[in-house]
Amino acid sequence: MTPLECVELQLAAYNERNLKLFLTAFAENVRCYRLPDMVLTIDGKAALGEFYAANRFVHEGLHAKLLNRMVVGNKVIDHELIHGLGPEPMETSVVFVIEDGLIAQVFFIPAKSPS
């Protein structure tokens, strides 16, 4: 898959809350980080699946609205509005790094710093 196709697949699966399809877009050794402090939040595809099964796909109203997207080489940068995790939508940016047709790294950049 191209970087764009890979990220489009994961977003569609996310919005369908289809964990099996969602995970097909990710490398076995995927690593997810929260910026700006570079905290490693998820290490490996198994941990990614466990996290999304327990903390994301359980929310019936879950939906990511794509506001903007840039593709720069093997990186795709999405600006999203996430609905269904709380009473108000959450604005975030996500940088996906694609290697060998799969998402290898993810960097989450929240619009607001955690309190």
PEPE-V72570 format. One record per residue. N is the residue number from 1. RES is the residue in one letter. PSI is psi in radians with two decimals (999 if undefined). OMEGA is omega in whole degrees, 0 to 359 (NA if undefined). D_FIRST is the distance of its C-alpha to the first C-alpha in Angstrom with 2 decimals. Layout:
# PEPE-V72570
N	RES	PSI	OMEGA	D_FIRST
N	RES	PSI	OMEGA	D_FIRST
This chain:
# PEPE-V72570
1	M	2.58	172	0.00
2	T	2.85	176	3.77
3	P	-0.75	180	6.44
4	L	-0.80	180	7.88
5	E	-0.69	180	5.71
6	C	-0.82	182	5.74
7	V	-0.64	176	9.36
8	E	-0.72	178	10.21
9	L	-0.83	182	9.56
10	Q	-0.63	180	11.71
11	L	-0.76	178	14.25
12	A	-0.78	179	14.76
13	A	-0.67	176	15.26
14	Y	-0.85	182	17.51
15	N	-0.39	174	19.57
16	E	-0.15	186	19.96
17	R	0.75	181	20.90
18	N	1.61	186	18.83
19	L	-0.76	182	18.62
20	K	-0.85	179	17.10
21	L	-0.73	179	14.05
22	F	-0.82	184	14.00
23	L	-0.36	180	14.01
24	T	-0.31	181	10.99
25	A	-0.11	188	8.91
26	F	2.53	174	11.26
27	A	2.70	179	12.28
28	E	-0.62	184	15.72
29	N	0.51	180	17.45
30	V	2.52	177	16.18
31	R	2.34	180	19.07
32	C	2.41	183	20.09
33	Y	2.66	171	22.87
34	R	2.20	178	25.26
35	L	2.72	12	26.40
36	P	-0.05	187	28.81
37	D	0.03	177	30.28
38	M	0.68	176	27.15
39	V	2.18	175	28.03
40	L	2.02	183	25.64
41	T	-0.50	180	25.32
42	I	2.32	181	22.86
43	D	1.74	177	22.30
44	G	2.67	183	19.92
45	K	-0.67	179	17.86
46	A	-0.79	179	21.16
47	A	-0.64	177	22.85
48	L	-0.81	179	20.09
49	G	-0.76	179	20.49
50	E	-0.76	181	24.26
51	F	-0.86	183	24.36
52	Y	-0.57	177	22.41
53	A	-0.68	185	24.35
54	A	-0.48	190	27.63
55	N	-0.18	182	27.29
56	R	-0.99	188	24.86
57	F	0.00	174	24.22
58	V	-0.21	182	28.00
59	H	1.96	183	28.62
60	E	-0.55	181	28.87
61	G	0.14	183	28.75
62	L	2.24	177	25.54
63	H	2.30	176	23.44
64	A	2.12	176	21.47
65	K	2.12	179	22.21
66	L	2.11	179	20.00
67	L	-0.60	182	22.58
68	N	2.65	179	20.69
69	R	2.45	173	17.34
70	M	2.48	173	16.76
71	V	2.15	180	13.86
72	V	1.71	182	15.28
73	G	-2.14	180	13.31
74	N	0.30	179	11.02
75	K	2.42	175	12.95
76	V	2.25	182	12.97
77	I	2.04	180	16.52
78	D	2.44	170	17.58
79	H	2.07	189	21.24
80	E	2.75	170	21.93
81	L	2.00	185	25.00
82	I	2.15	178	24.96
83	H	2.58	171	27.48
84	G	-0.04	178	29.05
85	L	-0.28	180	29.48
86	G	-3.04	183	32.95
87	P	-0.48	180	35.44
88	E	2.59	175	33.82
89	P	2.64	181	30.23
90	M	2.17	178	28.68
91	E	2.37	180	27.17
92	T	2.80	169	24.53
93	S	2.57	181	21.93
94	V	2.28	175	18.84
95	V	2.10	178	17.03
96	F	2.28	175	13.61
97	V	2.09	185	12.82
98	I	2.28	177	9.36
99	E	2.26	180	9.86
100	D	0.67	175	8.17
101	G	0.15	180	4.75
102	L	2.69	178	7.35
103	I	2.06	183	10.14
104	A	-0.54	179	13.01
105	Q	2.57	177	15.65
106	V	2.30	178	16.86
107	F	2.00	179	19.98
108	F	2.29	180	21.99
109	I	1.70	180	24.63
110	P	2.58	178	27.17
111	A	-0.56	178	29.23
112	K	2.39	177	32.34
113	S	2.49	177	33.24
114	P	2.50	180	34.27
115	S	999	NA	38.04
